[in-house]
Amino acid sequence: MNWRAVYALLVRNIKRGFRHKDELFWMIIFPIMMMFLVAYVFIPLERTIMTIDLGIVNYDGNPAGFNFTAQDFMNILKNVTIDDKKLFKVKVFNSTEEGLRALKKGDLDALLVIPSGFTVNLTYSKAHLKVYILSADPMTKQVAEAELMGFLQGFASRTSKIKFQIMVKYMMKYVPEEYRDYIDIFIKYMEGIVEPVNVTYETVYPERMYERGHIIGWLAIGMIGIMIMYSGFYSGSLALISEREGGTLRRLFAAPITYLEIYITVVLDVLISTAITAAIVLTMSIFLLGAKFTWISGLDFAVIVALYILAALFTVSIGILISLVSKSVRGAAAIANGLAFPLMFLTGIWIPKFMLPPALHVIADYFPLTKIIDGIRDLVIYGKSITEVMTYLPIPVVVTLVLTAIGVLIFRRSVEKMLVG
């Protein structure tokens, strides 16, 4: 192995990369932009409550002689808050038609219609409400439905308990003493009707991935994985084609260097360029974005380095396969980008698997690079042991080694074909 030749070629490739502004953009600027985007747009600094634009049509008015009326119900809606932020921004309309026009124009997220007789029915029998939800934006629709449903269910539960307490008060006042034992049984039975199940909710937070810092750390590792994928696909697919189009292929092999040494140079080029990206991403994520990672041992670090090399071997091998169907630098770059871009979102490397449609989970479950990046995440984010990580790595390792062997053979054949041609 002529390591001096490998070193010389590697230095040449690195210098060439730093002279191209487009490569510098993808290596430095792109990951910085993406990390800032997700850190401040998709991961807010604190929990946010979405305020719903709610239209209300009150056909019941404010009847006299009642302790609680439709107007009181509207006032509650106007003033209900969570974390000192109003849940609803209320706008009153004179008719359902007027409210629906505003809803269809997108001025409202929901419209609530209070029918005539609401106050009387709420007091003596069963009241009714009509809710219209705008479905233009699925996310807003789900939030509006959830917030309105949660409020109205809570209001209904609270109202039923108050009415039950009033009923019990009158029963205890007017029912003769000798029937009190039966009344107690009846009251317990009625309590079960008013609230058949008393559910207690307690929030349990995971050890990791609850704090914002751990989420940013998870995404930082994902960004490094994305850059390994892009760099490997590009470098592998362009390794020989760029030399041929640049007129340096024959001169390159006139030097004392073999195809295997060039292949190793390509892998090292990917490792070094993505290491620069990784250093920038990790430094920025920790000191500017507040990313948090688990302290790892020396053995853990060795495993991470091995996984990093494995990821480079896998992506370069895919790049070599891309070169089989490419005749030019432009074509190879287009195919590499066309393959890497959807995989960025569909493999669970950048977008968490739980956010993907169920039909796409199979890609995240079996794509080798995803498992390799998950191994790094499990060590530095979730604090798992090497033993736990190794349970799912054999298949990605075997697939990568097989692809690497195939890639080396294809690389050799491509060299021979280009030199003969």
Summary of the structure (lengths in Angstrom):
residues: 421
radius of gyration: 32.3
end to end distance: 26.5
largest distance: 113.1
contacts: 1236
relative contact order: 0.10
helix: 68%
strand: 6%
